[in-house]
Amino acid sequence: MHYVEVFKRMDKNKDGKISLEEFSEGIRAFSPSITSEQTDELFKDLDIDGDGHIDIKEFAMCFVVGRA
């Protein structure tokens, strides 16, 4: 699945950004055993500008960082 599709599925209210609640729900769908602390930490890591939401550019970074 392409990252844009994953983003769209996680963006439940279709406002173009993913809230912590949307992120947590989406991550748990892929990894039910993840803890709240882990999802909070991942969210903070992806929310590069610290505005409390993950936009498509921030989300895309997790798919390109570390790739050669």
C-alpha positions in Angstrom: 0.0 0.0 0.0 1.3 3.4 -0.9 1.9 5.9 1.9 -0.7 8.3 0.5 -3.3 5.6 0.8 -2.3 4.9 4.4 -2.4 8.6 5.2 -5.9 8.9 3.7 -7.1 5.9 5.7 -5.7 7.4 8.9 -7.1 10.9 8.3 -10.6 9.9 9.3 -12.1 13.4 9.2 -10.4 14.2 5.9 -8.9 17.5 7.0 -5.5 16.8 5.5 -3.8 16.1 8.8 -3.6 13.3 11.3 -4.4 13.9 14.9 -2.9 11.9 17.7 -6.3 10.1 18.1 -6.4 9.2 14.4 -2.8 8.2 14.4 -3.2 5.9 17.5 -6.3 4.3 16.0 -4.5 3.7 12.6 -1.3 2.3 14.2 -3.3 -0.1 16.4 -5.0 -1.4 13.3 -1.6 -2.4 11.9 0.0 -3.4 15.2 -2.6 -4.2 17.9 0.0 -4.8 20.6 1.6 -1.4 20.4 1.3 0.6 23.7 -0.1 4.1 24.1 3.4 5.3 25.1 4.8 3.9 21.9 2.2 5.5 19.7 2.7 8.8 21.5 6.5 8.6 20.9 6.0 7.8 17.3 3.6 10.6 16.9 6.0 13.1 18.4 8.8 11.9 16.1 6.6 12.3 13.0 5.1 15.7 14.1 8.3 17.5 12.9 6.9 21.1 13.3 5.3 20.3 16.6 1.8 21.6 15.7 0.0 18.6 17.2 -0.8 17.1 13.8 1.0 15.0 11.1 0.6 16.4 7.6 1.3 14.4 4.4 4.9 15.7 4.2 5.7 14.7 7.7 4.0 11.3 7.2 6.0 10.7 4.0 9.3 11.3 5.8 8.9 8.0 7.7 8.8 6.2 4.4 11.9 7.9 2.9 14.2 8.3 5.9 16.8 5.6 5.9 16.3 4.4 2.4 19.2 4.3 0.0 
